[in-house]
């Protein structure tokens, strides 16, 4: 039995339970052999979604975040309400070519090629304390690229907060400098 000693512990436990009951597995999506973790049932259930946002917000509050960065696309759905709850700014981390104006880019390797993320060149700066938010930590490539973008702007990266961590993909090993909070480890 796990003891709950702090408000963050209680929030994380409640968030994990909401995920266990409101995330469904979709087999063979987007390709054969992959089990996709679909969060749309969670998004469609206001009480469960609110519980998860509360857990992520407690993480942001405890870390002292002044900015919450959401990774496209599901990270946007989570980061915006978290930022609102803690009174922080929000920065979108987008796929290449989606932001207008001057951007900073970071490419990273995927199992099947490369991808590139971007933020506006002035999205963050010295003195900003940034928590990166996304739905899943898998191999860690996206998280590493996002952290590099935030650091490029001179901001402090407080860590990464995700709904789920796919532990069998060992993403934490690729991002050893980041504190990771996962509401549910799978």
C-alpha positions in Angstrom: 0.0 0.0 0.0 1.3 3.5 -0.9 1.1 6.2 1.6 -0.1 9.7 0.6 1.9 12.3 2.4 1.5 15.5 0.4 -1.2 17.3 -1.7 1.0 16.3 -4.8 0.9 12.7 -3.8 -2.9 12.7 -3.4 -3.3 14.6 -6.8 -1.0 12.1 -8.6 -2.8 9.1 -7.1 -6.2 10.5 -8.2 -4.8 11.3 -11.7 -3.4 7.8 -12.1 -6.8 6.3 -11.2 -8.6 8.6 -13.7 -6.2 7.4 -16.4 -6.6 3.8 -15.6 -10.4 4.0 -16.1 -10.5 6.6 -19.0 -7.8 5.6 -21.4 -8.4 2.9 -24.0 -6.1 0.8 -26.0 -6.4 0.9 -29.8 -4.6 -2.1 -31.3 -2.7 -1.8 -34.6 -2.8 2.0 -34.7 -1.2 3.9 -36.4 0.5 0.7 -37.7 0.3 -3.0 -37.1 1.8 -4.1 -33.8 1.4 -0.7 -32.1 -1.0 -0.3 -29.2 -2.1 3.4 -29.2 -3.2 4.9 -25.8 -6.3 6.9 -26.7 -7.1 9.7 -24.3 -10.4 10.8 -25.9 -12.5 9.0 -23.3 -10.6 11.0 -20.7 -11.2 14.3 -22.5 -14.9 13.5 -22.8 -15.3 13.0 -19.1 -15.1 16.4 -17.3 -14.6 15.1 -13.8 -11.8 12.7 -14.9 -10.2 15.3 -17.1 -10.3 17.8 -14.3 -8.7 15.4 -11.9 -5.8 14.8 -14.3 -5.4 18.6 -14.9 -5.4 19.1 -11.1 -2.6 16.5 -10.8 -0.5 18.2 -13.5 -1.2 21.6 -12.0 0.0 20.5 -8.6 3.2 19.3 -10.2 3.6 22.7 -12.0 2.8 24.6 -8.8 5.2 22.6 -6.7 8.0 23.1 -9.2 7.4 26.9 -9.3 6.6 27.0 -13.0 6.1 30.5 -14.5 5.5 29.0 -18.0 4.0 25.7 -19.2 5.1 24.5 -22.6 2.8 22.1 -24.4 4.0 19.7 -27.1 1.9 19.4 -30.2 -0.8 18.2 -30.3 -2.2 16.4 -27.3 0.2 18.3 -25.0 -1.7 21.5 -26.0 -4.9 20.0 -24.6 -3.2 19.5 -21.2 -0.8 22.5 -21.0 -3.4 25.2 -21.5 -5.7 24.3 -18.5 -2.6 23.6 -16.3 -1.2 27.0 -17.1 -4.5 28.6 -16.4 -4.8 26.9 -13.0 -1.4 28.0 -11.8 -1.4 31.5 -13.3 1.5 30.7 -15.7 2.1 31.6 -19.3 1.8 29.0 -22.0 4.2 28.2 -24.9 3.2 26.0 -27.8 5.9 23.7 -29.1 4.9 23.0 -32.6 5.8 20.7 -35.5 8.0 22.4 -38.1 6.3 25.0 -40.3 3.3 25.6 -38.1 4.4 28.9 -36.4 4.5 32.2 -38.1 7.5 34.5 -37.8 11.0 33.8 -36.6 11.4 30.4 -34.9 14.1 28.2 -33.3 14.1 24.5 -34.4 15.3 21.3 -33.0 15.4 18.0 -35.0 15.5 14.6 -33.4 15.6 11.0 -34.5 12.6 8.7 -34.7 12.5 5.0 -35.3 11.6 5.7 -38.9 13.3 9.0 -39.7 13.5 12.4 -38.2 11.1 15.1 -37.0 11.5 18.8 -36.1 9.9 20.9 -33.4 9.9 24.7 -33.2 9.1 27.5 -30.9 9.0 31.3 -31.5 12.5 32.7 -31.0 11.3 34.9 -28.2 8.8 32.4 -26.5 10.9 32.1 -23.4 13.9 33.9 -21.9 16.1 34.1 -18.9 14.1 34.0 -15.6 11.4 31.8 -17.1 10.8 28.5 -15.2 9.3 26.1 -17.6 7.5 22.8 -17.1 7.0 20.8 -20.3 3.7 18.9 -20.6 2.7 16.1 -23.0 0.5 13.1 -23.0 3.0 10.3 -23.3 6.7 9.8 -22.6 7.8 7.0 -25.0 11.4 7.0 -26.4 12.2 10.5 -25.0 13.2 12.0 -28.3 10.4 14.6 -28.4 11.0 15.5 -24.8 14.7 16.0 -25.3 14.1 18.2 -28.3 11.5 20.3 -26.4 13.9 20.8 -23.5 16.7 21.9 -25.9 14.3 24.4 -27.4 13.4 25.9 -24.0 17.1 26.0 -22.9 18.0 27.7 -26.2 15.9 30.6 -25.1 17.8 30.9 -21.8 14.9 29.6 -19.7 15.2 27.0 -16.9 13.6 23.6 -17.7 12.0 22.4 -14.5 11.0 19.0 -15.9 8.5 17.0 -17.9 5.0 16.1 -16.8 3.1 13.5 -18.7 -0.1 11.5 -18.3 1.6 8.2 -19.1 5.1 6.8 -19.4 5.7 3.8 -21.6 8.4 2.3 -19.4 9.3 -0.5 -21.9 10.6 2.2 -24.3 13.1 3.6 -21.7 12.5 7.2 -22.5 13.8 8.4 -19.1 17.2 7.1 -20.1 17.4 9.5 -23.0 16.5 12.5 -20.9 18.5 12.0 -17.6 18.8 15.7 -17.0 15.0 16.1 -16.8 12.8 15.5 -13.7 9.9 13.4 -15.0 6.5 13.2 -13.4 4.3 10.5 -15.0 0.8 10.1 -13.6 0.7 6.5 -14.8 3.6 4.2 -15.7 2.8 1.4 -18.1 
